Amino acid sequence: MITSIYSNVKVVSSNIKTNHKAIIACDSTVIVDYNKSRTSYQVRQRTPAQFAALTTQISQVNWDCVTNCSTPSLAFDNFYSIILTLLDKVFPLRAVTITSRDPYFVTPYIKCMLRKKNKLVRAGKQEEADALALKIQKLITEQNSTCFKDKGIENSGEMWKKVSEISGKVPNSCVKSVSHVLLLAL
């Protein structure tokens, strides 16, 4: 058995252009994949409770600094400042890192949801975790279906090629989409 002989096994991408991967097995050294890339995103987690809190916060704002301004540009600047402050307070930004090892369907929003589901499972809140898992499943299915939309698939051969890409049998050409993530605003 390989795992009993080697304590550290990793599959890495080649430095040259090829469809093959390399399997590195060592007994004690740390294996570093130099081809792994990381991209950091800023996302705002959105829940119904947060929207309710935002509504409450907006209703409590004193809008005199906006309505009593002498110029429209100053009024807009004041309004924008108030809204941005409330947005940052109610919907704080979270940093999420997507790596080249993540499957193509893992968007920053899905990764946030996966983290939350894992926290719920570790806290013993299985019912909430199961409900969140269904939402994650729906988003992943939606993300996979985008590979088939508007891609110019004209025959069954091209469609099966896309199916192979999604199932991981060949390198995929589906671009990671951040369609479910609003990076700076709601």
Secondary structure, 3 states (H helix, E strand, C coil): CHHHHCCEEEEEECCCCCCCEEEEEECCCCCCCCCCCEEEEEEECCCHHHHHHHHHHHHCCCCHHHHCCCCHHHHHHHHHHHHHHHHHHHCCEEEEEEECCCCCCCCHHHHHHHHHHHHHHHCCCHHHHHHHHHHHHHHHHHHHHCCCCCCCCCCHHHHHHHHHHHHCCCCCCCCCCCCCCCCCCC
